[in-house]
Amino acid sequence: MAASVDVIDLFQKAALEVDNRKLSGLSRETVISTLGMDSVAVMELVSYFEERLDVRIPDEDLGKVRTLGDLRDCLARLLPPGTEVRA
């Protein structure tokens, strides 16, 4: 069975763990910069995703991530083939 990743669920867990933020109502269209996190929190979020998913998100890809949908698409490219990535 292929692995499955729910980016929104993981993002909510990450926000709570690294920035003590309980986020709800997130969608693929949610713009990450509107969530009120500072740059340190965002970098900790990136580290959280990299550690949990065992990937390295290149800086040039990170610069293109504006929404949770963008993050989902970025992770879908980095994760092993066959991994279901939802957002």
N, C-alpha and C positions, 0 to 999 in steps of 0.2 A: 504494500500500500504506500502510495506517495505521501510525503510530508505535506502538511498544510500550515499556512501562516496567515493569520488575520491581522493585517497591519493596524487597523483602527484599535482593536482590542489590545494589541501589544503596545501601541502608542499611549493608550490610556494607562496601562500598567506602568510604563516607563515614566510618564509625567507624574504619577503619584509617587513613585519611588525616588526619582531624582529631583523633583521640584515641589513635592508635596501638593500637587494640584490634582483635584478630582475633576476631570473633564467629561462632559457628556454632550450628546447631540452632534458628535463629529461625523463627517462624511468625506467622501473622496474629494469634494470641492473645498473642504476646510483649508484656509490659508494658514500655514503654521505660524507665520509672523504675527497673526492677529490674536494668538493665544496668550500673549503677555509674558512670554518667557524671555529671559535675558540670554545673551550669547553663551554664557557659561552653561546654563541649563540646556540649551540646544546642543552644545557639544557633548554634554553628559548623556543626552538622549541618543545621540549618534553612537556613542560608546556602548550604551545599553543594547541597541539594536545589533551592533557588531558582535558583542559578546554573546547575546542570546542566539543569534542566527549563524554565528561563526563565519562572518563575512567581513570584508574590508571595503568600506564605501569610499571610493576615490574622491578627492577634493573637487575635481572637475564635475563629477556627477552631483555631488552635494550642492554645488552652486546653482544647479538647475532645479533643485527640489523646492517648490513653493507650496504645494498642496499635499495633502495626505495621499491623493491619487498619484502625484509625482513620486512620492516616496515608495508607494506600492510598485510602480513601474520600475523604479531604480532597483529595488530589492528583487523583483522578478527576474531582472537581467543577471543579478549576481548569485542568486541561489541555484542549487543544482537543478538540472533539467528534471521535469516531472513534479517539482514542488508546486503545489497550488498556493498562489498568493492572492488573498482577497483583501478588499478594502470597501 
